[in-house]
């Protein structure tokens, strides 16, 4: 199932359905009580299993990798489990949130549509394959809805971004809003004939001389694109040798250096490529440009909002935890919980407002 909503519902159901079971049915170990509601050993182990699957960890109980992974994930998982229960209680018991029949049917209809489950039988079969019932799915979706609405009312609605904050962010992160220089090129590529014995010096020299003759013709006034369309061995000949536009950062360093000394309309000297010789014409050069704040207002707001929301959510959860009555029945998990809280208190928000841009691999025109 590729649909995100479907996957989220299934994952959420797997880790939270046990907590929603009537207490009379709970006949296993309780690891913690939160304001009277419980988290069971089975429910928490389901969380661990899902987290380990996401890491693709060896499931062999004797595996040292598995033991290490469990120790790493458990503190944050137990914190998340307690936090979710606190948020659920806030929405369900204090705010009276619940999932209506109409809302549930709309979500189910969308899930069926997105996953091409045209009949009720096909949908129920898909649920069964995941070890779920319709009731499990409803509990899962209701929990997601309640937690989302609580976060929206108690946290999200209170997060605001001022004009001064937006301008300050733009000034401090100009590189994020800088449109890099870009170029459009034309190329003529002539390949050197080769055989099983390789390339002969005579053929190499003859090809270079042909390229030099073409350069002379272009310098004398013949259209570069016309000659490219007639003589070039590169795929770009179909477009008159046109390449681009390309950002300068996408180009190989040697090519960047070459183009930095050229002006639009200039023709390069013959360049040796793995296949032969090449001429480049610089068609256009668009300089680097810092986009003004008004053009990137949405980007700035998104970056600031994500970071501020996470900070406010952490403060909110810390306050709710202090007000909650948490009774531990498992000392080992209590220690893991405290370790998770300590790590969370010192962690940098994951909604990083200043992410490092992914480096683009250098590229060269098709002839190289």
C-alpha positions in Angstrom: 0.0 0.0 0.0 1.7 3.1 -1.2 -0.8 5.7 -0.1 0.6 7.8 2.8 -2.7 8.1 4.6 -3.3 4.3 4.4 0.3 3.6 5.6 0.0 6.1 8.4 -3.3 4.6 9.5 -1.9 1.1 9.5 1.2 2.0 11.4 -0.7 4.0 14.0 -3.2 1.2 14.4 -0.5 -1.4 15.0 1.0 0.6 17.9 -2.1 2.0 19.4 -4.9 -0.5 19.1 -3.9 -2.3 22.2 -4.2 0.8 24.3 -7.8 1.2 23.2 -8.9 -2.3 24.2 -11.4 -2.5 27.2 -9.5 -3.0 30.4 -11.4 -6.2 31.1 -9.6 -7.7 28.1 -6.1 -6.7 29.4 -4.6 -9.8 30.9 -0.9 -8.9 30.3 1.8 -6.8 31.8 1.1 -3.1 32.3 4.2 -1.0 32.0 2.8 2.4 32.9 -0.4 4.2 33.8 -1.0 7.8 32.6 -3.9 9.5 34.4 -5.4 6.1 34.9 -5.1 4.9 31.3 -2.5 2.2 30.5 0.2 1.3 28.1 0.8 -2.4 27.9 3.9 -4.5 27.2 2.4 -5.7 23.9 1.6 -2.2 22.7 5.1 -1.0 23.4 6.7 -4.0 21.8 4.7 -3.3 18.6 6.2 0.2 18.5 9.6 -1.3 18.9 9.0 -3.8 16.1 7.9 -1.1 13.7 10.9 1.1 14.5 13.3 -1.8 14.0 11.6 -2.7 10.7 12.1 0.9 9.6 15.8 0.6 10.4 16.0 -2.8 8.6 17.6 -4.4 11.7 18.3 -8.1 11.9 15.5 -9.7 14.0 17.6 -12.5 15.4 17.2 -12.1 19.2 20.9 -13.0 19.7 22.0 -10.3 17.3 24.2 -7.6 19.0 23.0 -5.2 16.4 19.4 -5.8 17.5 20.2 -5.3 21.2 22.0 -2.1 20.4 19.2 -0.8 18.2 16.6 -1.6 20.9 18.6 0.3 23.4 18.9 3.3 21.1 15.2 3.5 20.1 13.5 2.7 23.4 13.9 6.1 25.2 12.3 8.1 22.4 9.6 5.5 21.8 8.5 5.4 25.4 8.4 9.2 25.5 6.3 9.2 22.4 3.9 6.6 23.8 3.3 8.6 26.9 2.9 11.9 25.0 0.4 10.4 22.6 -1.7 9.1 25.5 -1.6 12.5 27.2 -2.7 14.2 24.0 -5.4 11.6 23.4 -6.8 12.2 26.9 -6.8 15.9 26.4 -8.8 15.7 23.2 -11.1 12.8 24.2 -11.9 13.6 27.8 -11.5 17.4 28.1 -12.3 18.7 24.6 -14.8 16.0 23.6 -13.3 15.3 20.2 -14.4 12.1 18.4 -14.6 10.8 14.9 -18.1 11.0 13.4 -19.5 8.3 11.1 -19.4 10.8 8.2 -15.7 11.6 8.7 -14.8 8.0 9.1 -16.7 7.0 5.9 -15.0 9.9 4.0 -11.6 8.7 5.0 -12.3 5.1 4.2 -13.7 6.1 0.8 -10.5 8.0 0.0 -8.3 5.2 1.2 -10.2 2.8 -1.1 -10.0 5.2 -4.0 -6.3 5.8 -3.6 -5.5 2.1 -3.3 -7.9 1.0 -6.1 -9.9 -1.2 -3.7 -13.2 -1.0 -5.6 -15.3 -3.3 -3.5 -16.0 -3.6 0.3 -14.7 -7.2 0.1 -11.4 -6.1 -1.4 -11.0 -3.5 1.3 -11.8 -5.9 4.2 -9.4 -8.4 2.7 -6.6 -5.8 2.6 -7.3 -4.9 6.2 -7.2 -8.6 7.2 -3.9 -9.0 5.4 -2.5 -6.3 7.7 -4.0 -8.0 10.8 -6.6 -5.3 11.3 -10.4 -5.1 11.5 -12.6 -2.2 10.5 -12.9 -1.4 14.2 -9.1 -1.3 14.5 -8.9 1.1 11.6 -11.6 3.4 13.1 -9.8 3.5 16.5 -6.6 4.3 14.7 -8.0 7.1 12.6 -9.9 8.6 15.6 -6.7 8.7 17.6 -4.8 10.4 14.8 -7.7 12.9 14.4 -7.9 13.7 18.1 -4.1 14.1 18.5 -3.9 16.3 15.4 -6.8 18.5 16.6 -5.3 18.9 20.0 -2.0 20.0 18.6 -3.7 22.3 16.2 -5.8 24.0 19.0 -3.3 24.1 21.8 -0.1 24.7 19.8 -0.4 25.4 16.1 -2.9 28.2 16.4 -0.6 30.0 18.8 2.4 30.0 16.6 2.8 33.2 14.7 5.5 34.8 12.5 6.1 38.5 12.5 7.3 40.6 9.5 10.4 41.5 11.5 11.2 37.8 12.1 10.8 37.0 8.4 13.1 39.9 7.3 15.7 38.9 9.9 15.6 35.3 8.7 16.0 36.4 5.0 19.0 38.6 5.9 20.7 35.8 7.9 20.0 33.1 5.3 20.5 34.9 2.0 22.2 31.8 0.5 18.9 29.9 0.8 17.1 32.5 -1.4 19.9 33.0 -3.9 19.1 32.0 -7.4 22.5 30.7 -8.8 24.0 31.9 -12.0 22.8 29.9 -15.0 24.0 29.4 -18.6 22.7 28.2 -21.9 25.2 26.7 -24.2 25.5 25.2 -27.7 27.9 22.5 -28.6 29.4 20.9 -31.6 30.9 17.5 -31.0 33.0 15.5 -33.5 33.9 12.0 -32.4 37.3 10.5 -33.3 37.0 7.3 -35.3 38.1 4.3 -33.2 38.7 0.6 -33.8 39.5 -2.5 -31.8 43.1 -1.3 -31.7 42.0 2.1 -30.3 42.3 5.6 -31.7 45.1 6.4 -34.2 47.1 9.6 -33.8 46.3 10.5 -37.4 42.6 10.2 -36.9 42.8 12.3 -33.7 44.8 15.0 -35.5 42.4 15.0 -38.4 39.3 15.4 -36.1 40.9 18.3 -34.3 41.7 20.0 -37.6 38.1 19.6 -38.7 36.9 21.2 -35.4 39.3 24.1 -35.9 37.9 24.6 -39.4 34.4 24.7 -38.0 35.4 27.2 -35.4 36.9 29.4 -38.1 33.6 29.2 -40.1 31.6 30.2 -37.1 34.0 33.1 -36.3 33.6 34.2 -39.9 29.8 34.5 -39.5 28.2 31.1 -40.1 25.4 30.1 -37.7 26.7 27.8 -35.0 23.3 26.1 -34.6 23.2 25.4 -38.4 26.6 23.7 -38.4 25.7 21.8 -35.2 22.6 20.4 -36.8 24.5 19.3 -39.8 27.8 18.0 -38.4 27.7 17.4 -34.7 27.9 13.9 -33.3 26.2 14.8 -30.0 22.5 14.1 -29.4 22.0 17.9 -29.0 22.4 18.3 -32.8 18.6 17.8 -33.0 18.2 21.2 -31.2 21.1 23.0 -33.0 23.5 21.9 -30.3 21.4 23.6 -27.5 22.2 22.6 -23.9 20.5 24.1 -20.9 19.7 26.3 -19.2 22.1 24.9 -16.5 23.0 26.4 -13.2 26.7 27.0 -12.9 26.8 24.8 -9.8 25.7 21.8 -11.9 28.8 22.1 -14.1 32.1 20.5 -13.7 34.7 22.8 -12.1 36.8 22.9 -15.2 33.9 24.0 -17.3 32.9 26.6 -14.7 36.4 28.1 -15.0 36.2 28.1 -18.8 32.9 29.8 -18.9 33.8 32.4 -16.3 36.2 33.9 -18.9 33.7 34.0 -21.7 30.9 36.4 -22.7 27.7 35.5 -24.5 28.4 34.8 -28.1 32.0 33.7 -27.4 33.2 30.3 -28.9 35.6 28.1 -27.0 38.8 26.7 -28.3 38.6 23.0 -29.3 38.1 20.9 -26.2 39.3 17.3 -25.9 36.5 15.0 -24.6 36.6 11.2 -24.1 35.0 10.7 -27.5 36.7 13.4 -29.5 36.7 17.2 -29.8 34.1 19.8 -28.9 33.3 23.5 -29.4 31.1 25.4 -27.0 29.3 28.6 -27.6 28.0 30.6 -24.6 24.5 31.6 -25.6 23.3 33.3 -22.4 24.6 34.0 -18.9 22.2 34.9 -16.1 24.0 36.2 -13.1 23.4 35.1 -9.5 20.4 36.8 -8.0 19.2 37.1 -4.4 15.4 36.9 -4.4 13.7 39.6 -2.4 11.7 38.7 0.7 8.4 39.4 -0.9 9.1 36.7 -3.5 10.0 34.0 -1.0 7.6 34.9 1.7 6.0 31.4 1.7 9.4 29.7 1.9 10.4 31.9 4.8 7.2 31.3 6.6 7.4 27.5 6.2 10.9 27.3 7.6 10.2 29.6 10.5 6.8 28.0 11.3 8.1 24.4 11.4 10.9 25.3 13.8 8.7 27.5 16.0 5.9 24.9 16.1 8.3 22.2 17.2 9.7 24.4 20.0 6.2 25.3 21.2 5.1 21.7 21.0 8.0 20.6 23.2 7.1 23.3 25.8 3.4 22.2 25.7 4.2 18.5 26.1 6.6 19.3 29.0 3.9 21.2 30.8 1.3 18.4 30.2 3.7 15.8 31.5 4.2 17.7 34.7 0.4 17.9 35.2 -0.1 14.2 34.4 -0.1 11.4 37.0 2.4 8.9 35.6 2.7 5.6 37.5 5.5 3.3 36.4 5.2 -0.5 36.6 8.5 -1.2 34.9 11.6 0.3 36.3 13.7 -0.3 33.3 11.3 1.6 31.0 11.0 4.4 33.6 14.8 4.9 33.3 14.5 4.8 29.5 11.7 7.4 29.7 13.8 9.8 31.8 16.7 9.3 29.4 14.4 10.2 26.5 13.2 13.3 28.2 16.8 14.4 28.9 17.8 13.8 25.3 14.8 15.7 24.1 15.5 18.7 26.3 18.9 19.2 24.7 18.1 18.2 21.1 18.0 20.6 18.2 14.5 20.9 16.7 14.2 18.4 13.8 12.3 21.0 11.8 15.7 22.6 11.2 15.1 26.2 9.8 18.5 26.1 8.2 19.0 22.8 6.4 22.1 22.2 4.5 21.4 22.1 0.7 22.0 18.9 -1.0 25.1 19.1 -3.2 24.3 18.6 -6.9 26.7 16.4 -8.9 28.9 18.3 -11.4 27.8 17.7 -15.0 29.3 18.4 -18.4 27.8 18.9 -21.8 26.8 15.7 -23.6 30.0 15.5 -25.5 32.2 14.9 -22.4 
